[in-house]
Amino acid sequence: MTLQQMRYAITIADCGSMNEAAHQLFITQPSLSSTIKELEKELDSPIFVRSNRGISITQEGQEFLGYARQLIAQYEILEERFIDRATRKTKFSVSTQHYSFAVKAFIETVQEFGMDNYEFAIHETQTYTVMNHVRNMKSELGVLYLNDFNREAMTKLFREFGLEFHPLFACSICVYLAKNHPLAGRESISIEELRPYPCLSFEQGDNNSFYFAEEVLSTYDYRKIIKADDRATMLNLMIGLNAFTLCSGIITEDLNGSDYTAVPLGGENRMTVGYIKKARVELTDLGRNYINQLKIIGLKSGEGVIMLSPPPEENASLSAPPSGRSSS
């Protein structure tokens, strides 16, 4: 088994097509197919299932690709540190549920370190995908929440995936809606008062489960519910349909605009926002900086947010190169 074979298999999985992978790898499709067949023969197990509609990944293939990504990532770290340090950019990737504050922290980290020597990626995506990205080391960190309902099921998955969850702050549940919504001026809103209005929920795809829902009261019997895939669409639906969603109440107006507000939901429901990382893997300087930026946002959020993690390091930007700007 070679690193080249593993790289080829990862590229096929990422492209979802043998032809497209061959194009990206600058080799012929028959040559790529032959290499993968040799690898599958050595493994004595198929990685891909080929059909007229393209390729799909077997269960054994998913497991193999998870380990292959880890090996390739570790090899690239060795290359960057000891061989290609002058030419290769250090990569940093985050996967997150649909939180504007997670994007804000990412922006601060990018501005802190600059892009001359670093390659950045952020994935706002489904809950299971967040975990899978960190599990396979496609992302160094994942941002998601736990509450009394999903904690046991999610913690079990963290153990199975070899992940650690680190809490950052606890939040009161808020109703996120447009400022022109009929209920926007209330000091608090009860769940019963929301029944006439559409509830917005993020689509969780093939891994749909109440435990993976980004909406905290996922088992509540809403009269009207609309599924969406991205945050921008949700914001449009809030204005166009007087719709709402449930959230942490941490608003990032400089990203989402000033047309929205968060009103506390009546009751004692709370959520814990934190990050996941690969167990026994040390964080990079960028990873530590990103976590500090999340803490700073939590500290600035005011009422309803209780910090569960030590305050940000006083000199969060010390590890950034001199070309980066100071954190605001």
N, C-alpha and C positions, 0 to 999 in steps of 0.2 A: 504494500500500500504506500502511495506517495502523496506528498503535499499537492502535487499537480492534480492527481485524481480527486482529492478532496475539494480543491478549488473548482474543478470542473463540475462536480456534483452540486456544490453550493450555488454556482452560477445558474445551472439548470433549474434548481428549486426556486431561485429568485426570479428568473425570467418566466417560468411556467411553460417554457417551450424549448425543445431541443434545437430548432432552427435559430431562434433568437439568441440562445446561449452560444451556439457556434459562431454566430455573427459577432457577438461581443468578445469572444475569446480569439477571434481571427484564425479559426481553424475550420476545416470542412465538417459538415454534419456527420458523414460516415466515420470520420476519424474520432469525433467526440463520442458517437454511439459505441464505437468499438472500445474506447477507453473505459466507458462506464460499464459495459458488459464484462470486461476483465475485472473491474473492481467488484461487481456484484458476484462474479464467480469466486473471487478470493474470499468475500464475506459469506458466501454460501447463502445469500439472502437478497431478494430484489430490493432496490432502493426506489425505483420508479415503475409505474404501470403505464405502458404506452397504449394509446388508442387513437382512433381517427380524430378525436376531439382534442388531442394533445397528451399531456402527461399528468399523472397524479402521484403523490408520494405515499408510499406504504407506511404502515406503523413502524416497521423496523427502520425504514428510511428516515422517518422523522427523528428517531433516536440517534441513528448514525450521524445525521446532519447536525444535531445539537452538539455532539462531541467534536465533529469536524470543525464547526465554527469556533469552538473554544480553542482547538489546536492551532487553527489558522490565526486567530486573534493573538495568541501567545507568541507564535512565530513572528508575526508582524511587529509586535512589541520588541522582540529581540533584534529584528532587522533595523527598526527605527533607532534603537539605542546604540547598537554596535556596528551597523553596516551603513545604512542609508540615512543617518540622522541629519545630514546636510540637505537632502533632497525630498524626503518623505514627510508629509504633514501628519501630525498626531491627530487621531480621530476621537471625537467625543459625541456620543449620541444619548438622547433621553427619550423614553417612551412614557406617555402619560394619558390618563383619562382626560376628558375635555375641560381643562381648567385654564382660564386666562392667566391666573397667577403663576402657573407652571411655565407658561410661555414667557411671561414677564421675567421670571428668574433666569430663563434660558437667554433672553435678550441681554440681560445684565452680564451674564457670564461671557457671552460672545464679545460684548463691548469691552469687558475687562481684559480679555486675553488677546483680542484682535484676531484677524483671519489670515494673517500672513503665514503663520506657522501651524495653523490648526484647521481641521476639516470638521464641520459641525453638522449634526442632523437631529431633528426632533420629530417625533411621531405622535400626533394626537389620534388615539385609536381605541379599539375595544379593550375591555378589561382583560380578557384572556390573552389577547395579543400583547398587552403590556407585560404580563408575566412571562410569556413565551420569549419575547425579545430579550428580557434580562436573563432568562434561563439559558438562551443560546448565545448570549453576549453580543447580540446585535446592538443592544443598548447597555450602557454601564449602570443606569439608574431607571427606575420606574416610579411614577407618582400615582397613588390611588388612595382610597379611603377604606376604613373598616368601621363597622358599628355593631351593636349587639346582635343584629340579625345575621350578618354575613361573616362575622369574625371567626367562628369555629370552622366553617367550610373553607374560607380563604386561607386560614392558618394551616390547615391540613394540606392544601395545594402548595403553599409556600414550602413546606417540608418536603413534599414529593418532588418539587422542582429544584430543590437545593437553594432556596432563597431566604433572605433575612428581611423582616419588616422592621423599620425603625420609625416610631411615631414622631411627628413634628409638632402638631397642635390639634387641640380639640375645638370643635366649632358647634355652635347652636345651628339647627337647621333653619334655613331661610327660604322664603318664596322669592324666586327671581322672576321679575316681570317688567314690562314697559312702564315708564313713568306716567303714561296716560291711561293705564289700566284702572278700572273703577275701584279696585282695592288698594291701589298703590299708596294712598295717603294714610293707611291704618298704622297703628303702633304695632299690631300683631294681626295675624290672619289664622283662622282656624281651618282645619282640613275640610270641614263641612261647607265653609264659605267658598271654597274653591270648586265645589262640585259642578257649577254651571259652566266652568271654563275648561278649555282643552289643556290637558297635561302633556308636556313634551318629554319624550324619553329617547335616549340615544340607542340606536339599533346595535345589538350585540352579535348579529350574524349567526353562524353555525353553532357557536358556543353560547347560545342564549340560555340564561338561567336567572332566576330571581337573585341569586347570590352575586352575579356579575353585574347587575343593574347599577348604573351610576346614580339613579334616583333613589334616595334613601328609603322611602316608603314604597318599595317596589311591589309589595303584595296587596297594597290598598286597591279596592275595587273602584277605580276611577270611571266616571260616566263617559268621559271623552278622553281619548288618548291618541297622540300622533307620534309616530316614530320618525327620527331624523338621523342623518349620518354625520353631520358636522355642525360646529358651533355657529357659524355664520347663518346657516339656514334656520337654526333655532331662534336667533335674534330677530330675523325677519318675521318668523311666525308669531313671536311675542307681540310685535307691533301690528301685524296684519289681522290676527285672530284673537287678540286679547288672551293669548295662551301664557302658560307659566311653566317653570320647572323648579325643582327643589335643589338647593345648593348650599355651599358653605357660607355664603354671605360675603366672601372676600371679592370685592369688585375691583376690576382694573379698568378704570375709565379711559386711560390713555390708549388702551387697545380696543375696547368694546364700544367706546363712545359714552356720552352722558345721558342717553335716552332710556336708561334702565336703572332699576333700583332693587334692593333686597330688603324684604320685610320679614321679621322673625315669624316663624311658624309656631302657633300655640302648642303647648305640651313640653315634654321633657326630652324629646328626641335630640340626640347629638351624634356627631360623626368625628372620627379621628383621621386626619390627613397625615400621611407619612410617605416614606420612600422605601422601595425594595432594591436590594442589591444581591449579587451572587455571593453565597456564603463562602467565607474564608478567602475572599478576593479583596485585596486592598484597593481603596479608592484612589483615583488619580487626583492631581491638583485641581483639574477642572471639575471633577466630581465633587470634591470638598467645597469648592467655590460655589457651585450650583446649589448645594444644600444650604450654605450660608445665605445665599440670596433668598431661598425659600423662607428661612427663619426671619430674615429682615422684613419680608412682606408680611409674615404672620404677626410680628411685633407691631407693625404699623397699622394693623387692621382694626384695632380698637376693641370695643365691647363684643362679647360673644366668642372671642378667640382666646383660648388658654394654651400657653406654650407648654409642651410636654418634653421638649428637648432643650439642652443648654443653649443660652443665647449665642448669637453668631460670634465667631472669633473676631477679636478686635481688629486684626489686620487680615481680613479675608482676602485682600488683593496682593499680599506679599509674594505669592507664588506666580503672579502674572508677570509677563515680560514688561520691561520698561515702556514699550510702545503702547501698552494698553492704557485706557483712561481710568481715573479713580471711580469707584462705585458711587452712585448718587443715592 
